[in-house]
Amino acid sequence: MRKICLFLALLLSNSLLANDVWYASSVKNLFENSKSTTIKGRLLPTSKIEVLGEVDGRYKIKISGFVKEGTEHAIYFAQKNRILVAGLSKGSNFEVLSSTNIDKSDFKEISVVAFVEKDSLTKDLNSLYVQADELYKNNCGICHSAHNIKEFTANLWPSVMKSMLSRTALTKEDNYLVVQYLQKHAKDME
């Protein structure tokens, strides 16, 4: 009886998580399987994932985005801009759920399976954007007025932030969050 109850509880918890949308609240290590100790990629903050279930104490997730021919190890948020969702190690062997060529383009739409630790995930994307906006204004508005988030393109924001990072109190982790926020709200992302 006890084994049946444990099995049912495990089944219920997995079904509650299945196909559940979450967002990374910090940079997350990616693993190819549930037991691996070798990091094979990184998921960036504000990246949308779908939790497929829980295996061996880790979440099995689906990451979707776009890859450019020749750089399949970089999964992008949109095909026109370099907004990184996840970076995969060259030679990694993540399970590919789908890969669709896009007409007249050197991009493919892709979905892969990966495993992550269960921490640093949220369902509230807006709270991540509020946190990033506060970090941006509090660090980038000290020496000069903070630039309007629509002032630069998505591809330009990382360079702007990199050029000023040493003059701020932003940690490397905070910078990833702020850059993702700025890129996803850039003038060419409407």
N, C-alpha and C positions, 0 to 999 in steps of 0.2 A: 504494500500500500504506500509506504513511504517513497519508494522508487517511482511509483506512478505519479504521485503528487509532485515530486521533484521534476520529472519529465514534463508534466503538464505546465508547471511554472516556467521552465526553460522554453518550452514551445510558445507559451503566451508572451513572454518577454521578447522573443525573437520576432513574433508576428506583430507586436506593437511597434518594433523598430523598423520592420521591413518597409522599404520604399518611403522612408521618412526623410524629409529635406532638412539639412543642417548646414551651418557655415563654420569654417575654421576661424577661430578668434585669435590664433597666433600661427606661426609657422609650425607645421606638423610633419613629422617624419613619416615616410611611406615605406611599407614593407610589401614584398611580393606574396607572402602567405602569413597565416596567423601565428606561426611559431618562429619565424625568421628573426634573427637578431641583427641582420645586415640591413642598414638603411639603403634603400634603392631609389629614393626620391624625396622631394619636399612639396608640400601643399602650402600655398600662400594664404594669408589672412583674407577674409571675406569671400573665399572661394566656396561655391555651392557644391555640396556633395549629397549623395543619396545613401542613407544607411540601409544596407541590404540584410543585415543581421549581425549577430555577435558570435564569434568563434574564438575559443581559447582566451577569453578576456579582452579581445580586441574587436573593434568594429570592422566588418567587411563593408567596403564602400564602393560606390560607383562615382567616378569623376568623368565629367563630360566637357568637351570643348573642341578646339580646332588645332590641328597640327599642320605645319607647312612641309611640303615635300623636301626631304633632305635634313630636316630638323625635327624628326618625330619624337624626340625626347623632351620637347617643350610643348606643353598644352596651353593654348591661349583662350582667353575669355571671348574674344571676337576675332574674326578673320582679318579685319582691316587694321587692327592695332596690336601692339606687342604688350598686352596686359596678361601677364603670366598667371595661370591658374595653378599649374604644377610643373615642376622640373623633374624629369626622370633620368636616372643614371644611364649613360650610354651602355648598351649591352644588357639592360635590365629586361626582364621577361614577365611583364605584367599581363594578365589575361585581358584580351581585347574583346569587349562585348559587341561593339559595332564599329565599323569604319566605312564611311560613305564619301565617295568623291563628290566634290562640288563642281558643277559645270563651269567651264572656262576659268578655272582657278587652279592654283597649285596647292590648295588647302583641302583637307579632309575633315569632316566632322567625325569625332571619335568618342567612344566611351570605354573606359578601362576599369578593371577591378583592382583595388588595393586594400591594404589593411592599415589601420591607425590605432593608436592608443585612444582610450575613450575620453580623455581630458581635452580641454580647450576647444570645445564645440558649443555652438549656440544656435537656437532657432530664430533669434532676434537679430537680423542683419542690421536693422536701423540703429540698435544700440552700439554696434561696432562702428557705424558711420558717425554717430554722435561723438563717441570716444575719439575717433580719428580727427574729426573736425576740431575738437577741443585741443588735442595735441598740436595740430597744425597751427591754429590761431595763437596758442600760448607760447609756441616756440618760434614761429616764423613771423610773428608780429611784434617782436621785441625791438629789433634794430630798424625795421621799416614796416610799413603797412603790409599785412599779409596779402598776397596776390589773390584776386578773385579765382575761385576754383575753375571757372570757365575761361580763364585767360589763356591757358595753354592747351595743346592737344594731348591726348593720352600718351602718345609716344614721346613727347617732350618732358612731361612731368618728372620721370625718373632722373633725368639729367639735371633739371632745376634743383631737385631735392638733394642730389648727390653733391652739387656744387656748394650747397649751403649747410650740409649736415654737420660739419665740424664746428660750426658756429652756434649750434643748438644743443640742448640737453637731451635730445631724442636718443634713445637706445637703438641699436640695430633692429631689434624686434619692433619697437614703436615705428621706426622708419618704414618697415615693410607694410604695416597697417596704414600709415598715412599715405604712402605712395599708391597703394591699391585704391584707397578712397579717392584720391585726387584723379587717378587715371579713369576710374569708373564714372566720375562726374565731370570729366573734361569737356571742353567746348565741342568736340567732335563725337561725343557719345550720346547725343540726344536722340 
